[in-house]
Amino acid sequence: MSKPYVRTNFHEARWDEPMIYELSTPGTRGILVPEVEDEIVDAVGDVAAALPDSLKRSAPLLLPEVDQKHVLAHYIHLTQETMGSNLSNDLSEGTCTMKYNPRLSEAMSMNPDFAEIHPEQDDSTVQGTLEIFYKFEQIMKEVSGMDRFSFQPGGGNHAVYCASSVMRAYHASRKDDKRDTIITTIFSHPCDAAAPCTAGYNVVTLYPDEQGIPDYEGLKKAVAEIGDHLAGFFMTNPEDIGIYNPNIDKFVELVHSVGGLCYYDQANANAFLGVVRAREAGVDMCHFNVHKTFGTPHGGEGPANGAFGCREFLSKFLPVPTIEFDGEKYFRDYDRPDSFGKVRGYIGTAGVILRAYSWTMMHGAEGLRMCANISVLNNNYLEKMLLSIKGLGEAFLGNGITRQEQCRYTWEELKNDTGVGTDDINKRVGDFGIPWYWASHHPWVIPEPMTLEPCETYSKCDLEEYYLSLKLVAEEAYDNPEVVLSAPHRQASHDLANPEDLDDPEKWATTWRAFLRKHGDKYLKVK
Amino acid sequence: MAKKIGVIVNPVAGIGGRVGLKGSDGEAILAKALALGAKPECPNKAVVAISQFKDFQDEPLEIYTYPKEMGEDEMRAAGLTPIVIGEIDSGHTTPDDTVRAAKDLLALGVELILFAGGDGTARNVLDAVGEEIAVLGVPGGCKIHSAVYAINPKTAGKLVLEFLLGKVQDLKESEVMDIDEDAFREGVLRARLYGYMRVPNEKKMVQNLKSGRGYGEEAALDLVARYIAFNLEEDVLYVMGPGSTVRGVMNKLELPNTLLGVDLVYNNKVIANDVNEKGILDVLAQYDKARIIITVIGGQGYLFGRGNQQLSPAVIREVGLDNIKVIATKNKMFSLFAQPLLVDTGDESLNEELSGYARVTVGYGESVMFKVNA
């Protein structure tokens, strides 16, 4: 077995890279777009002339004019200044779950026969892709116990929004139109409050009891007070602090007893894959983030998928189209009169579903359960090591409850002892070639937080490397706090010079034109 | 241009605590404390806070203070050079000196006053500067019910430093509370809400790097106020309690109001401002349906019994326990995370009935279930 190694001599590339607009030379082109052929012009005429004037720009687009070589170099430079995925020991992203993306899945998704199809193609020409969607739905049903799935939502938050829409359609179908409030918990993913709120619901949040478990007595009072306005209950389990709510059946029973629906946010299911299912918890709907649980890439805010599932009695409200199989062929079914509509175009990000299908088939049922077992074991091994570090504690430490797949730690003691807090430590860990960790969703609630989630991807050696790195930083905080407070030292990015500017609309800019208007050439590298 | 701040130290604050006298207000008590061998605690705490300013080197900093034990001595002990103004009778300082110092500093145009003391000191500063400039308290007294203090002297100094560096720009209205010390020494706790001052809002629950994603206290208050104002029911008498959050609702309704008093509102019109218990009961008798809207008062999280004694057990029972609506900003509730809300109405059985859980409105359509203890 290899031994842990802390990269004390790590150094990230720093390219001092200008912005792409600063590399622009008027007239330079990366691609010369061919002239439209005469035959096409003869057939369709002057397309531009057909556009109404109101749709035409009065001035040309302000785009950077850069040739291919320099565009490529520019973006490679930028990638070298980030800690990309599959690059280093990124067990640090608690609640987000970084997981290895197998190369086989990547290769399959890049197969041109698959990658170059278009969602507008006729069903008869995309039978293979529809078959994969259909079969992956059967797998999701088995893993969760739900009766139907939709892969239309573009990510976890979107799936929770989809759930809110299904919930509204369900209550409306029963002419039960008073139900305007949902209940969630403070350590659920914040989207369990935000998405229903966006869908128009009022939100009531429960705090934990002394053990760190959502407060059942608080739920009882909330349910009594909300009465027939209660639309549903949205919760993550285990919550973001890694504690499983063992009273979930009581919660579900109480909410059902007053006519509410129950939703399980299982974005990250690494604690219980193949061990427990949403159906047995009694809930009516759930979702998985396939990029957190089924081995697909975190797209850097790009393509993701929130696989949304529900029980049979809710399935008629699912977004259209669903994917069906009539015994001979697969097809998209739009003829669903009770559907609430759509949350997005088409049927979901095909490349992501293919990768997830590939990942799941590689593992098999036993493999899924092994992922959960290793994730929980990894987390508890790491927790035991980390809690030996002076200055580090944990939310609800000593409550006797075994943590599941992640932990929310707290550097409060270290901050009180040394003045070095979690933001400072976070900047320092990057100096050892490991990515910044996830502190916590906002608001912090737990002071000076740190949330780590070592899923099955990580080896014992990875866990020990992370532990040793954090131990080193904590020791620095006690011995020489200035080293930590002035970090980072060996990374491309440094402290924001004026973070408060982010609050000032006169300072921040989201377009190049706005940037120039607000700052002129003050911050340009190329003058 | 140089940055200007002011420093005031109440040298005798906290002197009563160690000898069990529950406060130091009044010269007789002070003499008694000294006779019992009390040693000043507050000046040392002030030195710890002031020492943090040594890290401010970005631009010139002028620190104005009063002579000797009211700031000058502490500044020198911290290794800093003060600009000394005013005069005192050293060894015999009084609350009037604090008021005068704060007024002088305000007139000099300082950006912030750092003061060390207890609830009485905070009241003196409030009397002098109100909400005109930023202030921050170094906890040095034996009674700290006011929310204008940092959690400890070091944090106070660091927070002022961040304010000077422009890293903390948001100010929050915070309660100045004090108890009736004569009654307190007789074993009766009666806390009053004296007013509000503006303190730097340390966003300790928000990651520094992402400050752009949060929103300030003003926006947080606006969300709560809008929601409540928008959802007031017709033909219901509203008993609007003291405090800045409730004032936010009244302002949203464009109704005249009293920050520290109870106002009565019916169908978007003020029936009466600043009503005492009897006045509230008289009006309640004329209306079929009423609701109380209150906010959480003070750093310790009181619903009833601190700063809103007009809302007596008789008033609460007349309105009905199911008709109490609690509102607060998110920051306030999150700062109370590990502690329950408190009720101390003076009526034990009512306290028990109010215990359990309260649904606190913290945003537009957003509320939290919070534990309430008697």
Interface residues (C-beta under 8 A of the other chain):
Chain A: I186 A193 C197 Y201 N202 V203 V204 T205 L206 Y207 D215 E217 G218 L219 K221 A222 E225 D423 A439 H442 P443 W444 V445 P447 L496 N498 P499 E500 D501 L502 D503 W508
Chain B: G166 K167 Q169 K204 M205 V206 Q207 N208 L209 K210 S211 G212 R213 G214 G216 K330 N331 F334 F337 G356 Y357 R359 G365 E366 S367 V368 M369 F370 K371
